[in-house]
Amino acid sequence: MLEYFKNSIGEKSFNFYGIYLGNEQISNTEGVSSFNIKLSPVIIQNFKKYLSRFKTVNYQEYRFIDKNTILRICNGERQYYRENVEDTQVDDGLSDYLKFIHCKLSRNKIPRTEFPSKSKYHELTSDTTEYSVSDTIKVFIRNSSKVYIEIKKDEYIDTTIECLENTLKELVSVITTDSDDN
Protein backbone atom coordinates (compact mmCIF):
# COMPACT_ATOMS: atom_id res chain seq x y z
CA MET A 1 0.00 0.00 0.00
CA LEU A 2 1.29 3.46 -0.96
CA GLU A 3 4.46 2.01 -2.51
CA TYR A 4 4.18 4.79 -5.10
CA PHE A 5 4.81 7.35 -2.35
CA LYS A 6 7.36 5.29 -0.42
CA ASN A 7 9.49 4.75 -3.54
CA SER A 8 9.68 8.48 -4.26
CA ILE A 9 10.65 9.85 -0.84
CA GLY A 10 14.15 10.78 -2.02
CA GLU A 11 13.02 12.60 -5.17
CA LYS A 12 13.48 16.37 -4.99
CA SER A 13 11.43 17.38 -8.05
CA PHE A 14 8.14 17.88 -6.16
CA ASN A 15 6.91 19.15 -2.79
CA PHE A 16 3.39 17.69 -2.44
CA TYR A 17 1.60 14.42 -2.98
CA GLY A 18 -2.05 14.43 -3.91
CA ILE A 19 -4.74 11.77 -3.88
CA TYR A 20 -8.02 12.15 -5.74
CA LEU A 21 -10.73 9.67 -4.84
CA GLY A 22 -12.82 8.41 -7.72
CA ASN A 23 -15.01 5.55 -8.73
CA GLU A 24 -15.68 4.05 -12.16
CA GLN A 25 -13.69 4.97 -15.23
CA ILE A 26 -15.59 6.94 -17.88
CA SER A 27 -14.82 7.58 -21.54
CA ASN A 28 -16.03 10.26 -23.90
CA THR A 29 -16.75 10.06 -27.63
CA GLU A 30 -13.15 10.97 -28.50
CA GLY A 31 -11.94 7.88 -26.63
CA VAL A 32 -10.39 9.77 -23.75
CA SER A 33 -10.79 7.96 -20.42
CA SER A 34 -10.91 9.57 -17.02
CA PHE A 35 -12.23 8.80 -13.56
CA ASN A 36 -15.52 9.99 -12.21
CA ILE A 37 -14.45 11.84 -9.08
CA LYS A 38 -17.96 12.71 -7.91
CA LEU A 39 -18.77 10.36 -5.07
CA SER A 40 -22.20 9.39 -3.82
CA PRO A 41 -23.78 11.41 -0.99
CA VAL A 42 -23.73 8.29 1.23
CA ILE A 43 -19.95 7.91 0.87
CA ILE A 44 -19.40 11.63 1.46
CA GLN A 45 -21.59 11.55 4.56
CA ASN A 46 -19.67 8.58 5.97
CA PHE A 47 -16.37 10.33 5.27
CA LYS A 48 -17.60 13.48 7.00
CA LYS A 49 -18.71 11.47 10.02
CA TYR A 50 -15.29 9.82 10.31
CA LEU A 51 -13.33 13.04 9.62
CA SER A 52 -15.37 15.14 12.08
CA ARG A 53 -12.91 14.25 14.86
CA PHE A 54 -10.21 16.33 13.16
CA LYS A 55 -9.91 20.12 13.07
CA THR A 56 -12.45 21.29 10.51
CA VAL A 57 -12.76 24.52 8.53
CA ASN A 58 -15.57 25.42 6.09
CA TYR A 59 -15.14 28.09 3.42
CA GLN A 60 -16.04 29.26 -0.07
CA GLU A 61 -13.11 28.81 -2.42
CA TYR A 62 -12.53 30.41 -5.81
CA ARG A 63 -9.82 29.21 -8.18
CA PHE A 64 -8.91 30.84 -11.47
CA ILE A 65 -6.76 28.55 -13.58
CA ASP A 66 -4.73 29.31 -16.70
CA LYS A 67 -2.86 26.12 -17.68
CA ASN A 68 -0.68 25.48 -14.64
CA THR A 69 -0.93 28.97 -13.11
CA ILE A 70 -3.54 29.33 -10.38
CA LEU A 71 -5.06 32.16 -8.38
CA ARG A 72 -6.82 30.84 -5.29
CA ILE A 73 -9.07 33.17 -3.30
CA CYS A 74 -10.25 32.00 0.09
CA ASN A 75 -11.66 34.26 2.82
CA GLY A 76 -10.38 37.28 0.92
CA GLU A 77 -6.81 35.98 0.86
CA ARG A 78 -5.21 35.61 -2.55
CA GLN A 79 -2.59 32.97 -3.30
CA TYR A 80 -0.77 32.88 -6.61
CA TYR A 81 1.12 29.74 -7.53
CA ARG A 82 2.26 27.51 -10.34
CA GLU A 83 1.44 23.81 -10.03
CA ASN A 84 2.85 21.00 -12.17
CA VAL A 85 1.80 17.38 -11.95
CA GLU A 86 5.03 15.38 -12.13
CA ASP A 87 3.54 11.89 -12.28
CA THR A 88 0.32 9.97 -11.59
CA GLN A 89 -0.63 6.43 -10.74
CA VAL A 90 -4.01 4.76 -10.22
CA ASP A 91 -4.43 2.44 -7.23
CA ASP A 92 -7.53 0.29 -7.09
CA GLY A 93 -6.16 -2.29 -4.68
CA LEU A 94 -7.39 -0.63 -1.48
CA SER A 95 -11.11 -0.84 -2.14
CA ASP A 96 -13.67 -2.44 -4.43
CA TYR A 97 -15.65 0.81 -4.31
CA LEU A 98 -12.98 3.47 -4.82
CA LYS A 99 -10.02 4.25 -7.05
CA PHE A 100 -7.19 6.37 -5.68
CA ILE A 101 -5.43 8.59 -8.20
CA HIS A 102 -2.01 9.35 -6.69
CA CYS A 103 0.05 12.24 -8.02
CA LYS A 104 3.27 14.07 -7.32
CA LEU A 105 2.90 17.84 -7.44
CA SER A 106 5.39 20.63 -7.69
CA ARG A 107 3.71 23.75 -6.28
CA ASN A 108 5.55 27.05 -6.07
CA LYS A 109 4.26 30.46 -5.06
CA ILE A 110 4.65 33.16 -7.68
CA PRO A 111 4.41 36.95 -7.48
CA ARG A 112 1.06 38.47 -8.37
CA THR A 113 2.68 40.14 -11.37
CA GLU A 114 3.42 36.75 -12.96
CA PHE A 115 -0.25 35.78 -13.07
CA PRO A 116 -1.55 36.44 -16.60
CA SER A 117 -4.19 39.14 -16.63
CA LYS A 118 -5.77 38.91 -20.07
CA SER A 119 -6.16 35.17 -20.48
CA LYS A 120 -9.33 33.17 -20.51
CA TYR A 121 -9.43 31.42 -17.18
CA HIS A 122 -11.09 28.26 -16.14
CA GLU A 123 -12.98 29.30 -13.02
CA LEU A 124 -13.86 26.89 -10.22
CA THR A 125 -16.02 27.84 -7.26
CA SER A 126 -16.54 25.37 -4.49
CA ASP A 127 -17.92 25.03 -1.01
CA THR A 128 -15.00 23.40 0.74
CA THR A 129 -14.68 21.55 4.01
CA GLU A 130 -11.05 21.08 5.04
CA TYR A 131 -10.03 18.49 7.63
CA SER A 132 -6.52 18.67 9.14
CA VAL A 133 -5.57 15.06 9.86
CA SER A 134 -2.05 16.18 10.81
CA ASP A 135 0.30 19.09 10.17
CA THR A 136 1.09 17.63 6.75
CA ILE A 137 -2.13 15.84 5.72
CA LYS A 138 -5.32 17.65 4.78
CA VAL A 139 -8.53 16.17 3.39
CA PHE A 140 -10.72 18.45 1.27
CA ILE A 141 -14.35 17.71 0.49
CA ARG A 142 -15.54 20.06 -2.24
CA ASN A 143 -19.20 20.67 -3.08
CA SER A 144 -20.14 17.61 -1.00
CA SER A 145 -19.12 15.35 -3.87
CA LYS A 146 -15.34 15.42 -4.44
CA VAL A 147 -12.60 14.27 -2.08
CA TYR A 148 -8.97 15.31 -2.40
CA ILE A 149 -6.14 14.54 0.01
CA GLU A 150 -3.10 16.80 0.07
CA ILE A 151 0.16 15.62 1.62
CA LYS A 152 3.00 18.06 2.20
CA LYS A 153 6.39 16.49 1.58
CA ASP A 154 8.80 17.46 4.35
CA GLU A 155 11.70 15.92 6.26
CA TYR A 156 9.30 13.62 8.17
CA ILE A 157 7.54 12.25 5.08
CA ASP A 158 8.08 8.61 6.10
CA THR A 159 6.07 9.20 9.31
CA THR A 160 3.48 11.16 7.32
CA ILE A 161 3.03 8.25 4.91
CA GLU A 162 2.36 5.89 7.84
CA CYS A 163 -0.31 8.28 9.15
CA LEU A 164 -1.77 8.57 5.65
CA GLU A 165 -1.87 4.79 5.30
CA ASN A 166 -3.85 4.46 8.53
CA THR A 167 -6.21 7.26 7.49
CA LEU A 168 -6.88 5.64 4.10
CA LYS A 169 -7.55 2.26 5.75
CA GLU A 170 -10.06 3.94 8.06
CA LEU A 171 -11.78 5.74 5.17
CA VAL A 172 -12.01 2.49 3.20
CA SER A 173 -13.40 0.64 6.22
CA VAL A 174 -16.04 3.35 6.64
CA ILE A 175 -17.38 2.67 3.15
CA THR A 176 -16.87 -1.08 3.24
CA THR A 177 -18.79 -1.39 6.51
CA ASP A 178 -21.62 0.77 5.18
CA SER A 179 -21.79 -1.11 1.88
CA ASP A 180 -21.92 -4.47 3.67
CA ASP A 181 -24.81 -3.24 5.81
CA ASN A 182 -26.95 -2.38 2.77
C-alpha positions in Angstrom: 0.0 0.0 0.0 1.3 3.5 -1.0 4.5 2.0 -2.5 4.2 4.8 -5.1 4.8 7.4 -2.3 7.4 5.3 -0.4 9.5 4.7 -3.5 9.7 8.5 -4.3 10.6 9.9 -0.8 14.1 10.8 -2.0 13.0 12.6 -5.2 13.5 16.4 -5.0 11.4 17.4 -8.1 8.1 17.9 -6.2 6.9 19.1 -2.8 3.4 17.7 -2.4 1.6 14.4 -3.0 -2.1 14.4 -3.9 -4.7 11.8 -3.9 -8.0 12.1 -5.7 -10.7 9.7 -4.8 -12.8 8.4 -7.7 -15.0 5.6 -8.7 -15.7 4.0 -12.2 -13.7 5.0 -15.2 -15.6 6.9 -17.9 -14.8 7.6 -21.5 -16.0 10.3 -23.9 -16.8 10.1 -27.6 -13.2 11.0 -28.5 -11.9 7.9 -26.6 -10.4 9.8 -23.7 -10.8 8.0 -20.4 -10.9 9.6 -17.0 -12.2 8.8 -13.6 -15.5 10.0 -12.2 -14.4 11.8 -9.1 -18.0 12.7 -7.9 -18.8 10.4 -5.1 -22.2 9.4 -3.8 -23.8 11.4 -1.0 -23.7 8.3 1.2 -20.0 7.9 0.9 -19.4 11.6 1.5 -21.6 11.6 4.6 -19.7 8.6 6.0 -16.4 10.3 5.3 -17.6 13.5 7.0 -18.7 11.5 10.0 -15.3 9.8 10.3 -13.3 13.0 9.6 -15.4 15.1 12.1 -12.9 14.3 14.9 -10.2 16.3 13.2 -9.9 20.1 13.1 -12.4 21.3 10.5 -12.8 24.5 8.5 -15.6 25.4 6.1 -15.1 28.1 3.4 -16.0 29.3 -0.1 -13.1 28.8 -2.4 -12.5 30.4 -5.8 -9.8 29.2 -8.2 -8.9 30.8 -11.5 -6.8 28.5 -13.6 -4.7 29.3 -16.7 -2.9 26.1 -17.7 -0.7 25.5 -14.6 -0.9 29.0 -13.1 -3.5 29.3 -10.4 -5.1 32.2 -8.4 -6.8 30.8 -5.3 -9.1 33.2 -3.3 -10.2 32.0 0.1 -11.7 34.3 2.8 -10.4 37.3 0.9 -6.8 36.0 0.9 -5.2 35.6 -2.6 -2.6 33.0 -3.3 -0.8 32.9 -6.6 1.1 29.7 -7.5 2.3 27.5 -10.3 1.4 23.8 -10.0 2.9 21.0 -12.2 1.8 17.4 -12.0 5.0 15.4 -12.1 3.5 11.9 -12.3 0.3 10.0 -11.6 -0.6 6.4 -10.7 -4.0 4.8 -10.2 -4.4 2.4 -7.2 -7.5 0.3 -7.1 -6.2 -2.3 -4.7 -7.4 -0.6 -1.5 -11.1 -0.8 -2.1 -13.7 -2.4 -4.4 -15.7 0.8 -4.3 -13.0 3.5 -4.8 -10.0 4.3 -7.0 -7.2 6.4 -5.7 -5.4 8.6 -8.2 -2.0 9.4 -6.7 0.1 12.2 -8.0 3.3 14.1 -7.3 2.9 17.8 -7.4 5.4 20.6 -7.7 3.7 23.8 -6.3 5.5 27.1 -6.1 4.3 30.5 -5.1 4.7 33.2 -7.7 4.4 36.9 -7.5 1.1 38.5 -8.4 2.7 40.1 -11.4 3.4 36.7 -13.0 -0.2 35.8 -13.1 -1.6 36.4 -16.6 -4.2 39.1 -16.6 -5.8 38.9 -20.1 -6.2 35.2 -20.5 -9.3 33.2 -20.5 -9.4 31.4 -17.2 -11.1 28.3 -16.1 -13.0 29.3 -13.0 -13.9 26.9 -10.2 -16.0 27.8 -7.3 -16.5 25.4 -4.5 -17.9 25.0 -1.0 -15.0 23.4 0.7 -14.7 21.6 4.0 -11.1 21.1 5.0 -10.0 18.5 7.6 -6.5 18.7 9.1 -5.6 15.1 9.9 -2.0 16.2 10.8 0.3 19.1 10.2 1.1 17.6 6.7 -2.1 15.8 5.7 -5.3 17.7 4.8 -8.5 16.2 3.4 -10.7 18.4 1.3 -14.4 17.7 0.5 -15.5 20.1 -2.2 -19.2 20.7 -3.1 -20.1 17.6 -1.0 -19.1 15.3 -3.9 -15.3 15.4 -4.4 -12.6 14.3 -2.1 -9.0 15.3 -2.4 -6.1 14.5 0.0 -3.1 16.8 0.1 0.2 15.6 1.6 3.0 18.1 2.2 6.4 16.5 1.6 8.8 17.5 4.4 11.7 15.9 6.3 9.3 13.6 8.2 7.5 12.3 5.1 8.1 8.6 6.1 6.1 9.2 9.3 3.5 11.2 7.3 3.0 8.3 4.9 2.4 5.9 7.8 -0.3 8.3 9.2 -1.8 8.6 5.6 -1.9 4.8 5.3 -3.9 4.5 8.5 -6.2 7.3 7.5 -6.9 5.6 4.1 -7.5 2.3 5.7 -10.1 3.9 8.1 -11.8 5.7 5.2 -12.0 2.5 3.2 -13.4 0.6 6.2 -16.0 3.3 6.6 -17.4 2.7 3.1 -16.9 -1.1 3.2 -18.8 -1.4 6.5 -21.6 0.8 5.2 -21.8 -1.1 1.9 -21.9 -4.5 3.7 -24.8 -3.2 5.8 -26.9 -2.4 2.8 
